[in-house]
Amino acid sequence: MQYIVLKGLAEGERSAMTNNHGAMTADDPMDMAEHERTYANFVSLTEIVVAHLLCIILLLVLWALEGHGFIALIGLILTMLSATVGGLTGAGWRMVAPVFVLLGLACIVLK
């Protein structure tokens, strides 16, 4: 058996490089509870981000197309606060929805 000498590595580091016991294989059981929790968090975050981006689009309509910069600034603050509270409390996009409705009404009314 031939050994390749790795210069600059300690003996423990050389053996750790060849140790493959920590690698996961297809036969290993999966932690389904953790997987489902991670997936649920991912879906919740995606919902919040989509609702937040829709509000930002309405804010751009208010500011750029209709010229109501101050109302757009207030809407941005409300959108950020509602998305943060929705993410922290678990309410998700339901916290951003009222702000989206108000911004939509502002876009219709403030022409």
N, C-alpha and C positions, 0 to 999 in steps of 0.2 A: 504494500500500500504506500503510495507516495503522498507526501504532504507538501503543500505549497506554503512557503513561509511568507507571511504578510508582515512587512516591515512597518514599524510604528504602532502596532496594535498589541495590547497586552494579551496574555494567555486567555483570560476570561472573555475578552471581546472576540477572539478568534473562535472560541467554542460557541459563543452566543450567535455568531453569524451562521453557523451550520445547524443550529438547533431550530427545528421546524415544528416543534410541538405546539406552538401558539397559533399556528395558521388554522383557519377555519375551512372545513371541507363541506361538500354538498351533503354528506351523511350526518353532519352534526345537527342536533335539534335546535330549533329556532325559538327564541323567547317571544312567543306570539303576543303576550300581553303588552310587552314593551313596543313591539312592532305596531300594534293597533293604536297605542297611545301616541306614538310618533306620527303615524299617518293622520290621526284625528287632529293633532296640533298643526300639521302641515296644511290640511284642508281648511281649518279655521283661519290660519294666517293668510292663505290664498284668498278666502272670501273677504277678509278685512282689506287686503291690498286692492282687490278689484273695486270694492265700494269706495275706497279712498281715492283711487284713480278716476273713477267716474265723477266724484265731487270736484277733483282738480280740473277736469275738463269743463265742468260748469263754471268753476271759478275763472278759468281762462276766457270763457264766453262773456262773463260779467265784466271782466277787467278790460280785455283787449277789444272786444267787439262792441260793447255797450258803454264803456268808459266809466264804470262805477268801481274805481279802485279801492275806495275805503270799505265798501260793502264786501268786495272780494277779499280784502285783508281780514275782516271779521269772519267771513266764511271759512277762510283758511285756518284761522285759529280754532274755530268751532270744529272743523273737520279733523284737525290734528288731535284735539282733546277727546273727541268722541271715538276716534280710532284707537287711541291709547287706552281709554277707559274700557272700550269693548274688548280689546286684547287682554287687559289685565283681569277683568271680571269674568270673562268667558262668554259674554253676551254676543261677541263677534260683530258681524255686519249689522246687526239689529240696532246697535248704537249709532251707526253712521247713517242709517236710512232716514231718520227725521231731518238730518242736516241736508241730505241729498234732495229731499222733497222741498225743503225751504229754499235751497239754492235754485232748484228748478222753477219754483214759483217766482222767485226774484228775477230769473231770466225772462220769464213770460211777462211779468208786470212792468219791469223797468226797461222798457224798450226806448 
